[in-house]
Amino acid sequence: SGGWEFVSSVTASTSSTVAFTNMTTGYDWLYIFEHIALATDGAHMRAKLGISGPTYRTSSYKSKIHGIIGSTSGGTEVTTYISAGGYSTQGNADGEQLVGELTLIDPVRAGHTNYYHTSMHEDGDGVHQWGAGGGFYDADEAHPAIQFYVSSGTISSGTFWQYRRANA
């Protein structure tokens, strides 16, 4: 709905990364992920944009993350990746799974790539966490690829769905 068209999906199974390398210009891209379980307690789900090759970028991100952990709120700035896992780290026990989404605004056009995200998970103490944020990649270049990964360990399980809608 809302003009989004399903493109593809990936099911993670002890995966160090989950990548999509098929983005084309003229579209916004939506990634929905759910039941994301991590192998390492206290890790954080992240994403990197890729240029042709793909070569993934590890700097020049300008973004803010805000969140609520239990009843406490906070925020931080991120410059080396896109946060896909919210404001704080995630637990790896049963039930401490991540659900969220990340939207990229026409990332393949040769301009700054704008994005926003939201997610929900439990930390290693079983405390519910909600996070949201957004930002942009601070260089004019085309990004036809995105890679999801964790700060430590692997993605034990979960599904990533890719959608697109015309940006016109």
C-alpha positions as CSV (number, residue, x, y, z in Angstrom):
1,S,0.0,0.0,0.0
2,G,1.0,3.7,-0.2
3,G,2.6,3.0,-3.6
4,W,5.2,0.6,-2.3
5,E,6.0,-2.4,-4.5
6,F,7.6,-5.5,-3.2
7,V,11.0,-6.2,-4.8
8,S,12.8,-8.9,-2.8
9,S,13.6,-10.4,0.6
10,V,16.4,-12.1,2.5
11,T,16.2,-14.4,5.4
12,A,19.3,-14.2,7.7
13,S,20.7,-17.4,9.2
14,T,24.0,-16.8,11.1
15,S,24.8,-14.1,8.6
16,S,27.6,-11.6,9.0
17,T,25.8,-9.2,6.6
18,V,22.6,-8.9,4.6
19,A,23.0,-6.9,1.4
20,F,20.8,-5.6,-1.4
21,T,22.7,-4.4,-4.5
22,N,19.8,-3.9,-6.9
23,M,18.6,-0.3,-6.2
24,T,17.9,1.9,-9.2
25,T,17.4,5.6,-9.6
26,G,14.0,7.3,-9.6
27,Y,12.8,5.3,-6.5
28,D,12.6,5.6,-2.8
29,W,13.5,2.3,-1.1
30,L,12.0,0.8,2.1
31,Y,13.6,-1.9,4.1
32,I,11.4,-3.7,6.7
33,F,13.0,-6.1,9.1
34,E,11.5,-8.3,11.8
35,H,12.3,-11.1,14.1
36,I,16.0,-10.0,13.9
37,A,17.9,-12.1,16.5
38,L,21.6,-11.4,17.2
39,A,24.2,-13.9,18.2
40,T,26.0,-11.5,20.5
41,D,24.4,-9.8,23.5
42,G,24.8,-6.0,23.6
43,A,25.3,-5.6,19.8
44,H,23.7,-3.0,17.6
45,M,22.1,-3.4,14.1
46,R,23.6,-1.0,11.5
47,A,23.6,-0.3,7.8
48,K,26.1,1.1,5.3
49,L,25.4,2.6,1.8
50,G,27.4,1.2,-1.1
51,I,28.6,2.7,-4.3
52,S,29.2,0.6,-7.5
53,G,31.2,-2.5,-6.9
54,P,29.8,-2.4,-4.2
55,T,32.2,-0.5,-2.0
56,Y,30.5,0.3,1.3
57,R,30.9,3.7,3.0
58,T,32.1,3.9,6.6
59,S,32.2,7.7,7.1
60,S,30.4,11.0,6.1
61,Y,27.0,10.0,7.6
62,K,25.3,12.9,9.4
63,S,22.5,11.5,11.5
64,K,20.8,11.6,14.9
65,I,19.2,8.8,16.9
66,H,16.7,9.3,19.6
67,G,15.1,6.7,21.7
68,I,13.3,5.6,24.9
69,I,14.8,2.9,27.0
70,G,12.2,1.8,29.5
71,S,11.1,5.2,30.7
72,T,14.4,7.1,30.0
73,S,15.0,9.0,26.8
74,G,18.2,10.0,25.1
75,G,20.0,10.6,21.8
76,T,23.3,10.6,20.0
77,E,24.9,11.5,16.7
78,V,26.2,8.9,14.3
79,T,28.8,9.5,11.6
80,T,30.1,6.1,10.5
81,Y,26.9,4.1,9.7
82,I,23.1,4.3,9.6
83,S,21.6,3.1,12.8
84,A,19.0,0.4,12.0
85,G,18.7,-0.8,15.6
86,G,17.6,2.3,17.5
87,Y,19.3,4.2,20.3
88,S,20.9,1.4,22.3
89,T,22.2,-2.2,22.0
90,Q,20.0,-5.3,21.7
91,G,19.9,-8.5,23.7
92,N,20.3,-12.0,22.3
93,A,17.9,-14.0,24.5
94,D,14.6,-15.4,23.3
95,G,12.1,-12.5,22.8
96,E,14.9,-9.9,22.5
97,Q,14.3,-9.5,18.7
98,L,14.4,-6.4,16.6
99,V,11.6,-5.1,14.4
100,G,12.0,-1.9,12.3
101,E,12.2,-0.1,9.0
102,L,14.6,2.1,7.1
103,T,13.6,4.4,4.2
104,L,16.1,5.8,1.7
105,I,15.1,8.7,-0.5
106,D,16.2,8.0,-4.1
107,P,19.7,6.9,-3.0
108,V,20.9,6.2,-6.6
109,R,20.6,9.7,-7.9
110,A,23.9,11.5,-7.7
111,G,23.1,13.7,-4.6
112,H,23.1,13.4,-0.8
113,T,21.2,10.3,0.3
114,N,18.5,11.1,2.9
115,Y,17.1,8.5,5.2
116,Y,15.0,7.9,8.3
117,H,14.3,4.9,10.5
118,T,12.4,3.5,13.4
119,S,12.8,0.3,15.4
120,M,11.8,-1.6,18.6
121,H,13.6,-4.3,20.5
122,E,14.6,-5.4,24.0
123,D,18.1,-5.0,25.5
124,G,20.0,-7.6,27.4
125,D,18.1,-6.8,30.6
126,G,14.7,-7.4,28.9
127,V,13.9,-3.6,28.8
128,H,11.9,-2.4,25.8
129,Q,13.6,0.1,23.6
130,W,12.2,2.3,20.9
131,G,14.4,4.3,18.6
132,A,14.0,6.6,15.6
133,G,16.2,9.0,13.7
134,G,17.3,10.1,10.4
135,G,20.0,11.9,8.4
136,F,21.9,12.0,5.2
137,Y,25.1,10.8,3.6
138,D,27.2,14.0,3.2
139,A,28.5,13.6,-0.3
140,D,27.0,13.7,-3.8
141,E,27.3,10.1,-5.1
142,A,25.0,7.3,-6.2
143,H,24.3,4.5,-3.7
144,P,22.8,1.4,-5.5
145,A,23.6,-0.9,-2.6
146,I,23.0,-1.2,1.1
147,Q,24.4,-3.7,3.6
148,F,22.9,-4.5,7.1
149,Y,25.3,-5.8,9.7
150,V,25.8,-5.8,13.5
151,S,28.5,-4.1,15.6
152,S,29.6,-7.5,16.9
153,G,28.9,-11.1,15.9
154,T,26.3,-12.2,13.4
155,I,22.6,-11.9,12.6
156,S,21.3,-15.2,13.9
157,S,17.9,-15.1,12.2
158,G,15.3,-12.8,10.8
159,T,13.8,-11.5,7.6
160,F,14.6,-8.3,5.6
161,W,12.0,-7.1,3.0
162,Q,12.8,-4.6,0.2
163,Y,10.2,-2.4,-1.4
164,R,10.3,0.6,-3.7
165,R,8.1,3.4,-4.9
166,A,8.5,5.8,-7.8
167,N,10.0,9.1,-6.7
168,A,8.2,11.5,-9.1
